[in-house]
Amino acid sequence: MTIKQAKSENAFGLYLSDKSTIFIQKNLSPKNYLSILFHELGHFIIDKAKIKPKSEESFAILIEEFSNIFLQNPKLLNFIKQCSKKNET
């Protein structure tokens, strides 16, 4: 999908594999922005891992559940930050 197609189809986000670039529509609520970011990061990961999901729908469900882990557990990000700091020393 190109940027032009994304705009014409009113897509909220877009991952361009040839440029390893993510575009996200402006003026989204923070929760929607984060959800779209996770979705597009998922596309980045499967592209780099050379994985082909069965369908966009199954992929979207997987990514939505993954993002819910962080959205429903805000302390998890703090825990990850603490662990990464410990690994730096």
C-alpha positions as CSV (number, residue, x, y, z in Angstrom):
1,M,0.0,0.0,0.0
2,T,1.3,3.4,-0.9
3,I,0.8,6.6,1.1
4,K,-1.7,7.8,-1.6
5,Q,-3.7,4.5,-1.2
6,A,-3.6,4.8,2.6
7,K,-5.1,8.3,2.3
8,S,-7.7,7.3,-0.2
9,E,-8.7,4.3,1.9
10,N,-8.6,6.3,5.1
11,A,-6.1,4.0,6.7
12,F,-4.9,5.1,10.1
13,G,-1.4,3.8,9.7
14,L,1.0,2.4,7.1
15,Y,4.3,0.5,7.2
16,L,6.5,0.8,4.1
17,S,8.8,-2.3,4.1
18,D,11.1,-0.9,1.4
19,K,12.0,2.1,3.6
20,S,11.4,0.5,7.1
21,T,9.1,3.5,7.8
22,I,5.9,3.8,9.7
23,F,3.3,6.5,9.0
24,I,0.5,7.2,11.4
25,Q,-2.4,9.6,10.8
26,K,-2.3,12.8,12.8
27,N,-5.1,13.8,15.2
28,L,-5.7,10.4,16.7
29,S,-6.5,10.0,20.3
30,P,-3.5,8.8,22.4
31,K,-5.1,5.4,22.8
32,N,-5.8,5.0,19.1
33,Y,-2.4,6.3,18.2
34,L,-0.8,3.7,20.4
35,S,-3.0,0.9,19.0
36,I,-2.1,1.9,15.4
37,L,1.6,2.2,16.4
38,F,1.6,-1.4,17.8
39,H,-0.2,-2.6,14.7
40,E,2.4,-1.1,12.4
41,L,5.3,-2.3,14.6
42,G,3.8,-5.7,14.2
43,H,4.0,-5.3,10.4
44,F,7.6,-4.2,10.8
45,I,8.4,-7.3,13.0
46,I,6.8,-9.8,10.6
47,D,8.5,-8.2,7.6
48,K,11.9,-8.4,9.3
49,A,11.3,-12.0,10.5
50,K,10.0,-13.0,7.0
51,I,6.7,-14.3,8.5
52,K,3.5,-14.3,6.5
53,P,0.3,-14.2,8.6
54,K,-2.6,-16.3,7.4
55,S,-4.7,-13.1,7.1
56,E,-4.7,-9.4,8.0
57,E,-7.6,-10.2,10.4
58,S,-5.7,-12.9,12.3
59,F,-2.7,-10.6,12.4
60,A,-4.8,-7.7,13.7
61,I,-6.2,-9.9,16.5
62,L,-2.8,-11.0,17.6
63,I,-1.4,-7.5,17.7
64,E,-4.5,-6.2,19.4
65,E,-4.0,-8.7,22.2
66,F,-0.3,-8.0,22.4
67,S,-1.0,-4.2,22.7
68,N,-3.7,-4.9,25.4
69,I,-1.0,-6.4,27.6
70,F,0.7,-2.9,27.8
71,L,-2.5,-0.9,27.8
72,Q,-4.0,-2.9,30.6
73,N,-0.8,-3.1,32.6
74,P,0.9,0.3,32.6
75,K,3.3,-0.7,35.3
76,L,4.7,-3.3,32.9
77,L,6.5,-0.5,30.9
78,N,8.1,0.7,34.1
79,F,9.2,-2.8,34.9
80,I,10.8,-3.2,31.4
81,K,12.6,0.1,31.9
82,Q,14.0,-1.0,35.2
83,C,15.1,-4.3,33.8
84,S,16.8,-2.6,30.8
85,K,18.7,-0.2,33.2
86,K,19.9,-3.2,35.2
87,N,21.2,-4.8,32.0
88,E,23.2,-1.6,31.1
89,T,25.4,-1.8,34.2
